[in-house]
Amino acid sequence: MILPIYLYGTDVLRRETAPIEEINDSIKKLIDDMFETMYHADGIGLAAPQIGKSLKLLVIDADPLGEDYPECKGFKRVIINPEILESNETTVSLPEGCLSIPGISENVVRPTQVKIRYRDENFEEKTETLNDFAARVFQHEHDHITQTLFTDRVSPLRKQLIKNKLLKISKGIVNCHYRTVNK
């Protein structure tokens, strides 16, 4: 089922998220719904808070970017209860956008490598090192479960320049091809 995506300004994007304790039918359905919602919105990642659920759950499918970013080839994951174990000191600034903040793209500085631990869709523990754009995609989605949005990471000057656009999004004044919630 395609779910609405919660927009900038909704409380759920700033709420603390809870870990998932087990995989059950409702979590499996939620994962399927999140992938369907993400694909419908032309996204490459989606976090549970973006569909109104305060859970430590991410879905990512960056494979379509594999031609431009080889590290994204085959990078499709269900990521439950993720932790960043370490990140390197090398950073790069690249533009990011977000399904919860449509129409805005800003440069964000992020580490180029992260080592993560998480549980997959079978609740098996995994440890993985992600590089370059795959690391960026993960970090962006991980931010959602720590109540952080990419706009929190832009310079104060850029944040001031996009302030009115963010205010419009929070009021639901936005043009999207997918369903949204702004309350």
Steps between C-alpha positions, in 0.01 A plus 500: 500500500630844410515716812508880526836660572522735796640842415742736668336648809308190606569389857576139410820605318635634833377222731730247662489167320461160665699188415323209338506196729393230253384440147129424482234524231430868568872592467527294179195683361646835606827419319309406182291817526811713552667362185178551301467857633865579429481370143174687435665825616814431288718481811808293575452489876223533755500500879204396716448852645437623145187286486391588853660213695748576780706186440867431426430367151643603161453369149751583229525415133781704343556246220354737235799729568746217434606627159616835641600367843635142473487458881120526474469205258298237686465725807147399603451450873252476783683654795356448848642657819812637326808628679794686353806330649757727341544751222809629329628857521490555124187695412339627183229758439228399254141610438226303674125503476229326698150369438392680820647829375394507133645758265803583712853378435799619703864402542566283805844399630522132595771240563582292193507172693296354786508167673153399614326225694132421451246223469362401160147398402560156656619669821852368442778726624724645230813713505590684183731776378343743255695736278440820309144552374369181665635634831327833433164337427521297821604801711214710360243232589666429836465868586122460481500252789710742708255789446736674255414632156752591232401865536636486857843436347516795259682823578312766698504728195346235272244413768398867515469508120265198493300601808195616301498183287508288816214701649291438188571126515400491868167662401446243225561748220691259282462334164568124518391206288466292819264529798627705792407589858588834655333478844 
